[in-house]
Every structure is written in structure tokens, then in C-alpha cells.
Amino acid sequence: HVSLGIMNVHPNYFGAGVGGALLRHIIKFTDENGYKALRLTQSAINVDSFSLYNKAGFVPRYSYQDMCIQVPETGMTHSTPQDDRVRPATTGDVTAMAQLELEVSGISREPDYKYCIDNHRGFWRAAVVEDACGGLEGFMLSSGHRAMNLLGPCVARTEDAAAALILDGLNHNRGRAPVFLIPMDKEGLVRRMYDWGARVCEMHFCQVRGEFQPFRGVNMPSFLPETG
């Protein structure tokens, strides 16, 4: 699969067809190299970009609420049943992370996991949550950069595992208000975020051109580059 990240056009060139030309180039690359799908995370509020992608054959497959929580300087006072099973990810987890995402979301991207674990730039973080037998129940990559404070992408088999990873990420961003994307159909997780003080700041669609495997668990995308 190929994933399209953030695509912007300078206001001086609005309406000149630049966005369409870029998109056609990416679609051509995808098709000519035999990839089965091209996917992106697109604003549900920006109708112009929605039309651009929809005309090009993209289909909205999943919807998300962009949520943020102002984390107290002292950290969150909430807890989840799996808090004690969350730990920092290591390079030894990469293979299991890839297998988990393949099972849940139909893709794997080992270079992305390793890049965040290595954290050469100093603002990436990778965490995993284990099941009772020591296997991986979920993982989360996140950015602590001042210009892009995001939790995700996150993949988890259950809502409890996703909640434990979110709480861990929030507690590593004390005094800040990181953004994260919660699947709208995960009612229990959505309600838990509201209970923790979350507010909605945007909405997004997972749009796919080509094959799509329905998610078998919790899939939380982000705006970070994805290799697919």
C-alpha cells in the first residue's frame, strides 16, 4: 500500500490545478508500481479536498473525531485496567508491531516503527501495551514536537489497550494538549475520552483508493508520514 501525507498548495496557486497534478502523479506511481491501494487521512470539514479525492476514486472508509485533552502539570488522575502493561517500545518489538498492524489494519511499516524508536531527533516516542502472556496488545507512536504534538498512529486489539496507550501518551505530555484521532464507531473509547476531559477539534475520514481491509480492532491514524 501507499499512503499520502499532508499535501498543501500555496494560496497564490489556488485554483491552478496544482493539487490535482500532485495527486495524479501519486496515483500514477501507485498504479505503475503495482500497489493494491492508496490511502490518506482527510479532513471531513474541507469539502474542496474531499471533492478532489472523491473524484479521483477515493472512498471514505472510516471516520474519526480529532480530540485533544489539556493535560494538568501533575498528570492525569484517571486509570485503565492495563496501565501496568504499558512500556517503552524497543527495536526488539518491531517485528511484533508489524504483525499486529497487519492483523488489525492490513498494512505494516517497520521502518516507521524503528525510526520513532531510534528517536534521533529527540521528540518521537514509541510505546507498547502487552497482554497477560507478554505478547503485544497494541502500540502507539507519538510526536512531542512543539509544532506537531500528536498521539498516534496507534493500533490496538481492544479499546482498553488503546485507552492505556492514550493515557500513557497524555502523561508524557504534562502541561500540554496533544491531539489524537478516535474512531467514531468505538463508542466506549469515545465516551471514556469525554470523561477524561477531551474536546473535539476536527473530524477526519480514512479514504482509500483500491483494496481495503476493514479494521479488526482500534486503528488511530495521525498526520505523520506513513510508509504503508
ZAKOLKOL-493341 format. One line per 5 residues: number of its first residue (from 1); their letters; for each residue y, z, x of N, C-alpha, C, O. Coordinates in steps of 0.02 Angstrom, whole numbers. Example, Ala and Ser with C-alpha at 12.3 -4.5 7.8 and 13.67 -1.06 7.14 Angstrom:
2
1	AS	-284/390/660/-225/390/615/-165/390/660/-166/423/712 ~ -112/354/642/-53/357/684/2/394/645/57/402/670 $
This chain:
228
1	HVSLG	-60/0/41/0/0/0/63/0/44/61/23/101 ~ 117/-26/16/182/-24/49/229/17/6/227/11/-55 ~ 272/58/37/320/98/0/391/78/19/406/68/78 ~ 434/73/-31/505/56/-20/546/120/-24/543/155/-75 ~ 584/135/28/626/194/29/694/180/-2/700/135/-43 $
6	IMNVH	744/218/17/811/211/-11/841/144/11/842/128/70 ~ 866/105/-38/897/41/-24/968/42/-54/976/51/-114 ~ 1019/32/-12/1089/33/-34/1124/-31/-12/1107/-61/39 ~ 1173/-50/-51/1216/-107/-35/1288/-84/-34/1310/-47/-78 ~ 1326/-105/16/1397/-86/21/1435/-110/-40/1423/-166/-64 $
11	PNYFG	1481/-69/-67/1518/-90/-127/1553/-157/-121/1563/-192/-170 ~ 1573/-175/-60/1606/-240/-51/1561/-299/-69/1586/-354/-79 ~ 1496/-286/-72/1448/-341/-84/1410/-332/-150/1359/-365/-161 ~ 1436/-287/-193/1405/-279/-259/1408/-345/-296/1459/-379/-296 ~ 1352/-363/-328/1350/-424/-369/1339/-488/-329/1338/-542/-358 $
16	AGVGG	1330/-481/-264/1322/-541/-222/1248/-559/-212/1233/-609/-179 ~ 1203/-521/-241/1132/-537/-235/1098/-508/-174/1042/-526/-158 ~ 1133/-463/-138/1105/-435/-77/1043/-392/-92/992/-398/-58 ~ 1048/-349/-143/991/-307/-161/930/-347/-180/874/-332/-160 ~ 942/-399/-220/887/-443/-240/854/-478/-181/793/-485/-179 $
21	ALLRH	896/-500/-133/869/-534/-74/827/-486/-32/774/-505/-8 ~ 851/-424/-24/812/-374/13/745/-361/-21/693/-356/11 ~ 747/-354/-87/686/-340/-124/637/-398/-120/577/-387/-112 ~ 662/-459/-125/617/-517/-119/584/-520/-51/526/-539/-45 ~ 622/-501/1/593/-500/69/536/-450/74/484/-465/103 $
26	IIKFT	546/-390/45/495/-338/47/433/-359/6/376/-347/27 ~ 445/-390/-51/389/-413/-93/350/-468/-56/289/-468/-57 ~ 386/-513/-23/353/-566/15/310/-537/71/254/-559/82 ~ 337/-487/107/299/-454/160/236/-423/132/182/-429/161 ~ 242/-389/75/185/-356/43/131/-406/25/72/-396/40 $
31	DENGY	151/-460/-8/103/-510/-31/71/-548/26/10/-558/26 ~ 111/-568/76/85/-608/131/38/-569/175/-5/-598/209 ~ 45/-503/176/1/-462/218/-57/-432/180/-95/-391/207 ~ -65/-452/117/-124/-433/79/-125/-362/54/-178/-336/38 ~ -67/-329/51/-66/-261/24/-74/-264/-52/-49/-309/-85 $
36	KALRL	-109/-215/-79/-126/-216/-150/-70/-191/-195/-71/-204/-255 ~ -23/-155/-167/30/-128/-209/93/-114/-168/90/-103/-108 ~ 149/-115/-203/214/-95/-176/242/-43/-224/244/-54/-284 ~ 262/15/-198/285/68/-241/352/96/-218/371/87/-160 ~ 387/130/-263/451/160/-247/465/216/-297/433/220/-350 $
41	TQSAI	513/259/-279/536/312/-324/608/295/-342/652/293/-298 ~ 621/281/-406/685/252/-428/719/296/-480/686/325/-523 ~ 785/300/-475/823/340/-523/812/316/-594/817/256/-608 ~ 798/362/-639/790/345/-709/857/337/-744/860/315/-801 ~ 911/356/-709/978/352/-737/1014/288/-718/1056/264/-755 $
46	NVDSF	997/261/-659/1029/200/-635/996/139/-667/945/115/-644 ~ 1026/114/-721/995/59/-759/999/-7/-721/958/-51/-733 ~ 1048/-14/-676/1052/-76/-638/993/-82/-590/961/-135/-587 ~ 977/-29/-555/920/-32/-509/855/-37/-549/808/-69/-527 ~ 852/-4/-606/793/-9/-648/780/-82/-667/724/-106/-663 $
51	SLYNK	832/-116/-688/826/-187/-707/805/-230/-648/763/-274/-656 ~ 833/-216/-590/816/-254/-530/741/-250/-516/709/-301/-505 ~ 714/-189/-517/644/-180/-502/599/-205/-558/547/-235/-546 ~ 619/-193/-620/580/-214/-677/572/-290/-680/518/-315/-694 ~ 626/-326/-666/624/-399/-666/577/-425/-611/547/-479/-618 $
56	AGFVP	570/-386/-557/528/-407/-500/455/-388/-510/414/-399/-465 ~ 438/-360/-568/368/-345/-582/347/-273/-573/287/-258/-578 ~ 394/-229/-560/377/-158/-553/368/-127/-622/403/-144/-670 ~ 320/-81/-627/305/-47/-690/314/28/-681/285/57/-635 ~ 354/61/-723/361/135/-719/293/167/-736/267/159/-791 $
61	RYSYQ	266/205/-689/201/235/-698/203/311/-707/156/341/-733 ~ 257/342/-684/261/414/-685/333/435/-686/376/400/-659 ~ 348/492/-717/418/515/-722/424/586/-693/377/626/-696 ~ 482/600/-664/494/663/-630/562/692/-648/610/655/-662 ~ 565/758/-648/628/793/-652/647/815/-581/609/849/-548 $
66	DMCIQ	706/794/-559/732/819/-495/760/888/-509/807/896/-549 ~ 733/938/-477/754/1007/-487/781/1037/-423/763/1016/-368 ~ 825/1086/-430/848/1124/-372/854/1197/-391/867/1213/-449 ~ 845/1239/-343/850/1312/-352/895/1340/-297/884/1327/-238 ~ 945/1378/-317/986/1413/-268/946/1474/-245/937/1522/-282 $
71	VPETG	923/1472/-183/880/1525/-156/923/1582/-131/968/1570/-90 ~ 912/1643/-153/950/1700/-127/941/1708/-51/890/1687/-23 ~ 990/1738/-20/986/1751/52/926/1795/69/899/1791/125 ~ 905/1835/21/849/1880/32/782/1848/14/730/1879/23 ~ 784/1787/-11/723/1752/-30/706/1760/-103/740/1797/-139 $
76	MTHST	654/1726/-125/632/1727/-194/594/1792/-209/560/1819/-166 ~ 602/1817/-270/567/1878/-290/502/1863/-328/467/1909/-348 ~ 487/1799/-338/429/1779/-377/367/1776/-332/371/1781/-270 ~ 309/1767/-364/247/1760/-327/200/1714/-365/211/1699/-423 ~ 148/1690/-330/97/1648/-361/28/1675/-338/25/1711/-289 $
81	PQDDR	-25/1658/-373/-91/1683/-354/-115/1660/-286/-162/1689/-258 ~ -84/1607/-258/-109/1579/-195/-60/1587/-137/-66/1553/-87 ~ -11/1632/-144/38/1641/-91/6/1656/-23/30/1631/28 ~ -47/1696/-23/-78/1717/40/-121/1662/70/-149/1671/124 ~ -126/1605/37/-166/1550/64/-123/1494/93/-150/1442/114 $
86	VRPAT	-57/1503/94/-12/1452/122/0/1467/195/12/1525/214 ~ -2/1415/237/11/1423/309/42/1359/336/39/1307/303 ~ 71/1362/396/97/1301/426/41/1252/441/-14/1272/460 ~ 54/1189/432/5/1137/448/1/1126/523/51/1136/559 ~ -57/1106/548/-67/1089/618/-95/1018/622/-116/989/572 $
91	TGDVT	-95/989/682/-122/922/689/-196/920/671/-222/867/654 ~ -230/977/674/-299/980/654/-310/971/579/-366/961/556 ~ -255/975/540/-259/967/467/-249/895/445/-260/879/387 ~ -228/851/490/-206/784/471/-260/745/434/-246/714/382 ~ -320/746/459/-375/709/427/-387/734/356/-396/694/310 $
96	AMAQL	-389/800/347/-400/829/281/-341/815/234/-351/805/174 ~ -280/813/261/-221/797/220/-226/725/195/-211/711/137 ~ -248/680/239/-256/610/219/-308/602/165/-299/565/117 ~ -364/637/172/-417/633/122/-394/661/55/-411/634/3 ~ -357/716/57/-332/746/-4/-284/699/-41/-290/690/-102 $
101	ELEVS	-238/668/-5/-191/624/-38/-226/561/-64/-207/534/-116 ~ -276/539/-29/-315/482/-53/-349/499/-119/-351/458/-164 ~ -376/559/-124/-409/580/-186/-359/588/-244/-373/567/-300 ~ -302/618/-230/-254/633/-283/-211/574/-301/-199/561/-360 ~ -187/537/-250/-136/486/-262/-156/415/-245/-120/367/-260 $
106	GISRE	-214/407/-214/-238/339/-198/-210/310/-135/-221/251/-122 ~ -173/349/-95/-148/325/-30/-160/379/22/-176/436/6 ~ -151/360/85/-149/409/140/-101/383/192/-91/323/198 ~ -71/428/229/-18/409/277/-16/458/335/31/497/342 ~ -67/456/375/-75/503/430/-15/505/478/4/559/500 $
111	PDYKY	15/447/495/73/450/540/130/494/513/164/527/552 ~ 141/493/447/194/534/418/179/608/426/222/647/444 ~ 116/627/412/98/698/418/108/722/490/138/774/502 ~ 83/682/537/88/702/608/161/706/631/180/750/669 ~ 202/659/606/272/657/625/307/722/604/345/751/643 $
116	CIDNH	293/745/543/325/806/519/297/868/553/333/916/567 ~ 232/868/567/202/925/602/230/930/673/244/985/696 ~ 236/874/707/263/875/776/336/898/777/356/934/823 ~ 375/878/727/444/903/716/488/899/778/519/948/798 ~ 489/841/809/530/833/869/605/839/855/643/857/899 $
121	RGFWR	626/825/793/697/829/776/719/898/752/779/911/744 ~ 671/942/741/688/1012/727/703/1030/655/718/1089/642 ~ 700/983/607/714/1002/538/657/985/490/663/996/430 ~ 602/959/516/544/945/473/499/1006/470/500/1049/514 ~ 460/1009/416/412/1063/409/352/1037/370/360/995/325 $
126	AAVVE	293/1061/387/232/1042/351/192/1106/338/181/1145/384 ~ 171/1115/276/132/1173/257/71/1151/217/72/1099/184 ~ 19/1191/219/-41/1178/179/-59/1241/141/-41/1296/161 ~ -96/1231/86/-124/1288/50/-200/1277/48/-224/1223/31 ~ -237/1330/64/-309/1325/68/-342/1349/4/-313/1389/-33 $
131	DACGG	-403/1325/-9/-442/1352/-64/-482/1412/-39/-475/1432/19 ~ -523/1441/-82/-559/1502/-65/-609/1492/-8/-629/1540/25 ~ -629/1429/4/-678/1415/57/-646/1389/122/-681/1372/169 ~ -579/1388/124/-544/1365/184/-529/1291/185/-499/1267/233 ~ -547/1254/132/-529/1184/127/-457/1177/102/-427/1226/80 $
136	LEGFM	-430/1117/106/-360/1107/85/-356/1095/9/-391/1052/-19 ~ -312/1133/-22/-299/1127/-94/-234/1088/-105/-222/1062/-160 ~ -192/1084/-53/-129/1047/-59/-90/1050/6/-106/1089/51 ~ -38/1009/11/7/1011/68/77/989/46/85/955/-4 ~ 126/1010/86/195/991/73/231/976/138/226/1014/186 $
141	LSSGH	266/920/140/312/903/194/382/916/168/395/908/108 ~ 428/937/211/496/951/187/547/940/243/530/941/302 ~ 609/931/221/664/920/267/716/974/258/738/988/202 ~ 735/1006/313/787/1057/312/854/1031/337/899/1071/351 ~ 861/965/344/924/936/369/981/952/320/971/953/259 $
146	RAMNL	1041/963/347/1098/980/305/1114/925/255/1137/938/200 ~ 1102/862/274/1118/805/230/1061/788/183/1070/748/137 ~ 1002/816/193/944/799/152/896/858/151/845/858/185 ~ 913/907/110/872/968/105/823/958/47/840/970/-11 ~ 762/935/63/713/916/13/646/950/25/625/961/82 $
151	LGPCV	612/967/-30/543/989/-28/501/931/-54/510/909/-110 ~ 455/907/-14/414/851/-32/421/795/19/469/793/57 ~ 371/751/20/317/743/-29/268/801/-28/256/833/24 ~ 239/813/-87/189/866/-95/131/838/-136/141/801/-184 ~ 71/855/-116/10/835/-151/-32/897/-160/-43/934/-112 $
156	ARTED	-56/909/-221/-98/968/-233/-148/953/-288/-135/913/-333 ~ -204/986/-285/-255/976/-336/-238/1012/-401/-257/989/-455 ~ -200/1067/-397/-185/1107/-456/-111/1125/-458/-76/1121/-407 ~ -88/1146/-516/-19/1167/-523/-7/1233/-485/47/1243/-458 ~ -57/1277/-484/-49/1339/-446/-40/1326/-372/1/1358/-339 $
161	AAAAL	-78/1279/-345/-71/1262/-274/-2/1232/-261/29/1249/-210 ~ 22/1188/-305/88/1159/-297/142/1213/-300/189/1212/-260 ~ 135/1260/-347/184/1314/-353/187/1357/-290/241/1378/-269 ~ 129/1371/-261/127/1411/-199/163/1376/-143/199/1408/-104 ~ 155/1310/-138/188/1271/-86/263/1268/-98/303/1273/-51 $
166	ILDGL	283/1260/-161/355/1259/-177/387/1326/-160/440/1328/-129 ~ 354/1381/-179/382/1447/-164/389/1458/-89/438/1486/-66 ~ 338/1437/-52/342/1442/21/400/1401/48/437/1425/92 ~ 410/1341/22/465/1300/44/532/1330/27/579/1327/68 ~ 539/1359/-32/601/1392/-52/617/1450/-6/675/1460/14 $
171	NHNRG	567/1489/11/578/1547/54/594/1528/126/617/1571/164 ~ 582/1466/144/603/1442/210/672/1408/207/695/1379/256 ~ 704/1412/149/771/1385/140/817/1436/107/852/1421/59 ~ 815/1497/132/855/1551/103/929/1536/109/954/1513/161 ~ 965/1549/54/1037/1536/53/1054/1463/39/1112/1444/40 $
176	RAPVF	1003/1422/27/1014/1350/15/987/1331/-54/960/1373/-89 ~ 996/1268/-72/973/1244/-138/935/1178/-129/962/1125/-146 ~ 874/1180/-104/835/1119/-93/817/1085/-158/810/1117/-211 ~ 810/1019/-154/791/978/-212/717/960/-207/691/949/-152 ~ 683/957/-265/613/937/-266/599/903/-333/633/918/-383 $
181	LIPMD	550/858/-334/534/819/-394/471/845/-427/417/845/-396 ~ 478/868/-489/422/896/-526/398/845/-578/439/821/-617 ~ 333/829/-580/307/784/-631/321/810/-702/307/868/-716 ~ 349/768/-744/368/791/-811/308/812/-853/315/853/-898 ~ 249/783/-840/192/799/-882/157/864/-861/111/886/-895 $
186	KEGLV	177/893/-805/147/957/-783/186/1014/-815/227/1046/-783 ~ 172/1025/-880/212/1071/-920/215/1142/-892/268/1173/-891 ~ 158/1166/-868/156/1234/-841/199/1240/-779/234/1291/-770 ~ 197/1190/-735/237/1191/-674/311/1185/-690/352/1220/-660 ~ 328/1142/-737/398/1134/-758/424/1201/-784/478/1223/-764 $
191	RRMYD	386/1233/-828/408/1296/-857/416/1350/-804/462/1390/-806 ~ 370/1351/-755/375/1400/-702/438/1390/-661/470/1439/-641 ~ 457/1328/-648/517/1315/-610/579/1339/-648/625/1367/-618 ~ 581/1327/-713/637/1353/-753/639/1429/-749/693/1458/-744 ~ 582/1461/-752/579/1534/-748/605/1559/-681/631/1614/-676 $
196	WGARV	597/1519/-629/621/1537/-563/696/1523/-554/725/1540/-502 ~ 726/1491/-604/798/1478/-600/816/1407/-584/873/1393/-565 ~ 769/1360/-591/783/1290/-574/830/1258/-625/831/1278/-683 ~ 867/1209/-602/906/1166/-647/891/1094/-629/875/1078/-572 ~ 897/1050/-679/883/979/-669/947/945/-645/1000/954/-674 $
201	CEMHF	941/906/-591/1000/871/-564/993/795/-566/1042/760/-555 ~ 934/769/-582/922/697/-586/854/686/-617/817/734/-630 ~ 836/624/-629/769/606/-651/748/541/-616/790/498/-602 ~ 684/535/-601/659/476/-566/594/450/-596/557/487/-629 ~ 582/386/-584/519/355/-601/481/336/-538/511/316/-488 $
206	CQVRG	415/344/-539/372/311/-490/359/241/-518/328/233/-570 ~ 383/190/-482/374/121/-504/326/86/-456/331/94/-395 ~ 281/48/-484/229/15/-443/224/-58/-462/222/-76/-521 ~ 222/-101/-412/207/-172/-421/138/-183/-391/130/-180/-330 ~ 89/-197/-433/20/-206/-410/-25/-151/-435/-13/-122/-488 $
211	EFQPF	-76/-136/-397/-126/-87/-418/-97/-16/-420/-55/2/-380 ~ -122/23/-468/-101/92/-472/-159/136/-494/-192/122/-544 ~ -172/188/-455/-223/238/-473/-188/297/-506/-146/329/-474 ~ -203/313/-569/-174/372/-600/-185/434/-556/-239/442/-528 ~ -135/476/-551/-139/534/-508/-191/584/-535/-194/597/-595 $
216	RGVNM	-231/611/-489/-283/659/-506/-264/728/-479/-300/757/-438 ~ -208/753/-503/-182/816/-478/-106/814/-483/-78/781/-527 ~ -73/848/-437/0/851/-436/26/808/-379/8/818/-321 ~ 68/760/-396/100/716/-347/175/726/-351/205/712/-403 ~ 206/750/-298/278/760/-296/307/716/-240/300/733/-181 $
221	PSFLP	339/661/-257/367/617/-206/434/644/-181/456/697/-203 ~ 464/608/-135/532/625/-113/566/560/-93/539/506/-105 ~ 625/565/-64/661/506/-43/652/492/32/685/449/60 ~ 605/529/63/593/521/134/554/457/146/518/434/101 ~ 561/426/205/522/366/220/447/379/212/422/432/231 $
226	ETG	413/331/184/341/337/174/308/275/201/331/219/189 ~ 253/283/238/219/225/265/169/197/215/155/137/217 ~ 142/239/170/91/215/123/27/195/159/-21/174/128 $
